[in-house]
């Protein structure tokens, strides 16, 4: 599959500004993997308080961005969109490691590999890098639920 711009991303994610953390999908192979980017700018709302004088993107938001690309992968795999009838909830995280700070001007490369998707439960191996340097990696668990 090809790229997805922000308009198409918003069809697959219920998140909106300031919590939409995916700017572009570079590659998505349903049932396999996804690669996307988040452009980190100096005007991100979290930089105001994290930390004054030394802006660093919170690690939990890097993980959230990785969870969001995993959600896109689930919906693409299931050939569905975020239509308000169901949501995919973050259900667990294992082996999270943070290796590098994310600063204004960085471009996060977000990657998620589906390791299992069955009966509405998905497991993903995720990693984020900046300029080839590992920022974070983890294993995520997500659950699809009707709302």
Phi and psi in degrees as a GROMACS rama.xvg file:
@    title "Ramachandran Plot"
@    xaxis  label "Phi"
@    yaxis  label "Psi"
@TYPE xy
-89.6454  -162.04  UNK-2
-73.6784  160.51  UNK-3
-129.834  130.928  UNK-4
-88.7939  179.574  UNK-5
-61.9059  -34.235  UNK-6
-61.5416  -44.2601  UNK-7
-72.504  -37.5967  UNK-8
-56.3228  -41.113  UNK-9
-69.1693  -14.5125  UNK-10
-75.3583  -24.5283  UNK-11
-102.97  -18.4923  UNK-12
-116.983  133.496  UNK-13
-79.274  -10.3293  UNK-14
-68.6197  149.033  UNK-15
-136.636  166.68  UNK-16
-53.7521  136.987  UNK-17
-93.116  14.6856  UNK-18
-103.663  1.24003  UNK-19
-81.9268  114.424  UNK-20
-114.642  22.0438  UNK-21
-127.099  124.811  UNK-22
-98.3429  -33.8199  UNK-23
-157.88  137.589  UNK-24
-96.0655  126.013  UNK-25
-87.5509  -34.9576  UNK-26
-158.662  137.779  UNK-27
-144.274  119.647  UNK-28
-114.521  102.119  UNK-29
-52.3631  137.124  UNK-30
80.5037  0.647461  UNK-31
-132.335  -74.5634  UNK-32
-157.2  168.121  UNK-33
-145.111  146.013  UNK-34
-130.065  132.461  UNK-35
-146.118  171.125  UNK-36
-128.184  150.828  UNK-37
-126.866  117.145  UNK-38
-84.5735  119.41  UNK-39
-94.7324  115.231  UNK-40
-110.747  159.619  UNK-41
-64.1238  -20.9742  UNK-42
-93.2936  15.9482  UNK-43
-60.7537  135.556  UNK-44
-61.5572  -28.4553  UNK-45
-72.2751  -21.7048  UNK-46
-66.6338  -24.6408  UNK-47
-58.4183  -36.3553  UNK-48
-115.79  0.328933  UNK-49
-135.366  80.5137  UNK-50
-123.806  142.343  UNK-51
-55.0667  125.531  UNK-52
87.248  -15.5127  UNK-53
-149.3  79.3827  UNK-54
-69.8272  123.65  UNK-55
-133.389  131.123  UNK-56
-67.8929  126.269  UNK-57
-58.6072  137.348  UNK-58
-58.1801  -34.6691  UNK-59
-65.0217  -28.3423  UNK-60
-77.8069  -28.9839  UNK-61
-63.4947  -44.8185  UNK-62
-63.4695  -40.5711  UNK-63
-60.2415  -42.5794  UNK-64
-60.7452  -40.3064  UNK-65
-66.5499  -36.759  UNK-66
-65.5063  -39.8796  UNK-67
-63.9223  -41.0535  UNK-68
-67.7398  -31.2016  UNK-69
-65.8639  -36.9651  UNK-70
-61.6757  -44.8296  UNK-71
-57.8348  -44.4361  UNK-72
-60.8047  -42.2169  UNK-73
-60.6986  -51.5775  UNK-74
-60.9825  -39.9722  UNK-75
-65.8636  -39.7509  UNK-76
-63.4796  -41.0563  UNK-77
-84.9844  -1.22959  UNK-78
56.4887  47.6382  UNK-79
-129.814  168.171  UNK-80
-126.439  168.408  UNK-81
-77.6248  92.1891  UNK-82
-104.86  9.30196  UNK-83
88.9763  -6.50842  UNK-84
-90.2885  -17.2963  UNK-85
-149.481  159.535  UNK-86
-134.806  154.365  UNK-87
-107.66  118.936  UNK-88
-102.733  141.765  UNK-89
-69.6901  120.08  UNK-90
-114.851  -13.5485  UNK-91
-177.092  158.926  UNK-92
-143.391  135.047  UNK-93
-131.463  149.371  UNK-94
55.3508  37.3399  UNK-95
-72.3931  132.834  UNK-96
-136.902  139.322  UNK-97
-117.863  125.783  UNK-98
-114.737  -20.302  UNK-99
-151.954  143.979  UNK-100
-75.8796  150.168  UNK-101
-108.886  124.067  UNK-102
-118.219  162.054  UNK-103
-54.0677  137.41  UNK-104
96.0003  -14.6261  UNK-105
-73.5822  150.999  UNK-106
-115.834  114.256  UNK-107
-81.1908  128.319  UNK-108
-96.8012  118.667  UNK-109
-106.68  125.754  UNK-110
-129.582  135.371  UNK-111
-134.245  132.584  UNK-112
-117.828  122.779  UNK-113
-72.5719  121.767  UNK-114
-101.743  -21.108  UNK-115
-164.663  137.883  UNK-116
-146.762  108.795  UNK-117
-154.098  139.196  UNK-118
51.1951  39.9587  UNK-119
78.6858  9.82209  UNK-120
-120.038  129.075  UNK-121
-123.749  143.735  UNK-122
-120.279  137.454  UNK-123
-138.134  140.251  UNK-124
-98.4628  121.249  UNK-125
-124.297  154.049  UNK-126
-155.159  148.718  UNK-127
-124.667  138.272  UNK-128
-132.927  157.849  UNK-129
-129.532  120.696  UNK-130
50.2717  41.7357  UNK-131
82.3416  -4.69128  UNK-132
-96.3298  132.435  UNK-133
-65.7044  127.498  UNK-134
-99.4234  -51.8346  UNK-135
-154.569  154.324  UNK-136
-148.9  152.788  UNK-137
-168.653  174.285  UNK-138
-116.629  126.373  UNK-139
-112.147  151.23  UNK-140
-122.752  131.628  UNK-141
-131.218  149.082  UNK-142
-129.749  130.135  UNK-143
-88.5504  126.024  UNK-144
-134.406  140.901  UNK-145
-71.8816  144.591  UNK-146
